């Protein structure tokens, strides 16, 4: 076999090898709790987005969202622990964990059914109105437009959307909203109804289709929470980022959050 022919065969073999690299996005975020006493210390995180999957890296925990399959994975890198399941299983386990802690502290219903997230009655949800405001500002190098989300007449979220930034081919807004609908079933307290109303709102889905939200501030009784993009860049992402490491130990959901020793 000639040298040229061998080169051509090798090139063809490389071309047909399955590639795990996917076009996607890397976004650095800054999250800031807002209390009645003012803004608190901000925490940084990084998101990798591709093919309807998202990996969020935080200081002590990593989260993999698979919006296509509806799975939810939590990783504790220091302990090399992993919990993975459907979003429905996550909501159920989280609700059981929270309600068990509440019963231990305050007493109450011992019935296991009391720990299950309740079905959402869409007809009973408060109305959602989304208003376009005249303000614009630069966020992470993109022009973002302000939208206010009013739930039952009260300001619930302020969302800054970059309409020139479209991630829809990498993160389908409809899949994202369906995922959030399931996750918000486990919410309790005063913010439960507004969250559920928001994620069942067609106007909210339409807003996500306009562009990408680079800053969101959610308001609640205790204050609020702001998430703002610090940088956004297109990147080739290795699909292995969205898979659980093989050397991690599978544990219960409660063990994922145990303090580091």
N, C-alpha and C positions, 0 to 999 in steps of 0.2 A: 504494500500500500504506500503510495507516495506521501510526502510530507503534507502537501496541500490537501489531499483527500483525508488524511488523518485529522488535520485541523478542522476541516468541515464537519466530520463526524463528531468530534468533541464539542464543537460549537452547537451542533444540533442537539446533542445529549444535554448540554447545559440549558438550552432554550426550553426543553420539554420538562425539566425538573420542576416540581411544584414549588412555588414561591410563597413564603408566608408574609412577605412584605406587602403592606397595603397603604394606599394613599390615605392620609387622614390629617388630623390637627393635634397640636400640642398647645394647651392653654394654661397659663399660670394665673392663679386666683388669690385674692386676699379677702378673707372673711372677718367681719367685725361685728361682734355683739354690741347692741345699743341698749343701755339701761337708762333708768330714770336719772341716774347720776351722770350720764354722758356716755361717750363712746369708750369701749373697752379695748384691751390689747388685741391687735389683729393677728390672725393665724394664716399661714400660707399653705396652699395646696397646688397640685398640678394634675391636669386632666389630659388623658390621651383618648382621642375619639377616632373611630374608623369602623365602617361596616356595621352600624347600629350597635356598637359596643363602646363602653366607656370605662376607663380605669382612672380612679381618683386616688392619688397618693397624698396621704397626710402624715404627720409626724409619727403617730403610733399605730395607724391602721391604714390598710388599703382596701378599696372596694371596687369590685368588677360588676358592672351592670351590663347584662346582655338583653337588650330591648327586643331583639328578634325572638329569642327563645323564652324570655320572661324569667331568667334565672338571676340570682343575686348571690354574690360571693364576697365574703369578708376574710381578709388575711391579716394576721398579726406577725409581721416580719421578725420581730425580736424573738418571739417564742417559736416561730415557724408553725403556727396554728392556722387551720383553715376551717371555715364553715361555709357550706354551699347548699343551695336549694332553690325552689321556685320562689318568686316574689310572694305568692300566697303563703308558702310555708314560713318565710321570713316574718311576714306580718303577724301570723298566728303565734309563732314562737316569741316574738318581741312583745306581743300583747300579753301572753302568759307570763313572761318574765316581769313585765312592769306591774301587772295586777297582783302577782304573787308578792312583790315587794310592798305594794300598797296595803294588801291584806295583813302582811306581817307588821306593818307600822301602825295601821289604823283599825285592823279587824275588818269584818265584812263577809260577803257571800263566799262560801267555800265551793259552790257549784262550779265544776270545770267549764260549763257552757258560758259562765259569766266572763271567762277569759277570752272567748272567741270574738274576733272583730265582727261588728254588726254589718249587715247588708245596708247599702245606701239607698234611701228613697229619694230619687232625683226630684220628684215633684215637691218635696218638702225643703229643698235646698234654697237658701236665700238668693235673690237675683244678683247677677254680676253685670256691671257696666264698665267698659273700657274706654277711657277718654284720651285722645291725642292732645298733648300739651305743646306749646310753641317752642319750648326749650330744646336746644341741641348742644352737645359737647363732645369733645374728643375723648375716647376711651380706647387705650391700647392701639392708637393709630387709626381708629375708625370713627366716622361721624355717627353718633348714636342719638336717637330721637326718644323723647320721654313719653311714656304712656302711664297713666294712673289707672289702677284697678280698684273699683269701688264694689264692695260686697255689702248688700243691704244698705246702700247709701253711705257707707263708711270706707275711708281709704284703707285698703288692705296691703296693696303692693304698689311700688313705684318701679317701673321696668324701663330700662334704656336699651333700645333695640337698634343694632346696626343693620340697616336694610341693605347695605352694600356687601354684607357678609352672609353668604348662604352656605350652610352646612347640611342642607336637607338630604343630599345624596349620601352623606356619611352618618347622619343622625335623623331618622325620620320623625318629624314632630308628632305624627299620629301615634306611632309606637311609644314614643316618650310619654305622651299624655295618658295612654292606656295603662302604662306601667305606674305612673303617678296616681292614677285613679285607684289602683289596687293598694298601693302603699299607704295612701291617705286614709284608707278604711280603719287603720289602727290608731289614728290620731284621737286624742281626747281633749277636753277642756274647751276654752272659748275659741281657739283657732281651728278646731276640727271642722265645723260647718263651713267657714270661709275657704279652707283648703279644698274640701270636697266640692264645693260650688265652683271654685276656680277650674279644677281639673275636669269638670263635666261641662264647662262652658265652651260652646262652639266659637264664640268670639275670641277666647283665649287661644284656642288651636289656630285660628286664622292669624292671630298676632304672631305666633311662633313661625308661621309660614312666611311672614314678611321679611324675616332676617334672623339674626342671632342676638339673644339677650346678653349684653356684656356687663350689665349691672342690674341687680335686683335687690330692693330693700323691702322686707316684709315687716309689717307693724303688728304688734300684739300688746296685750295689757301691760306686760312687764317692760316693754320698750320696743325692740325690733332686732333685725339682723340684716346686715348688708353684705352682699357678695359682689365683688368687682374684679373684672379681668385686668391683669397687669400686662400681659403680653399674649398675643395670638399669632401662631405661625403654622403654615401648612408644612407637613412633614411625612416622610415614609415611615410607617410604624410596623414593627415586627409583630405579627399576629400572636406570638408567644406571650406578649404582654397581657393578653386577655385570657390566658390559661393559668390554672393553678399549678404552682411548682410541685413536682412529684415528690420531693422530700419533705413536704409539709404534712403535719399530723392532723387528721380530721377530728374535730372536737365538737362539743355542744356549743350552741350559740352563746350561752352564758360564759363559757371558758374563754371565748375570744376577747372579752372585755376585762379579764382578770388583770389586776395591776402588775406591772413588770417587777420582777424580783431584783 
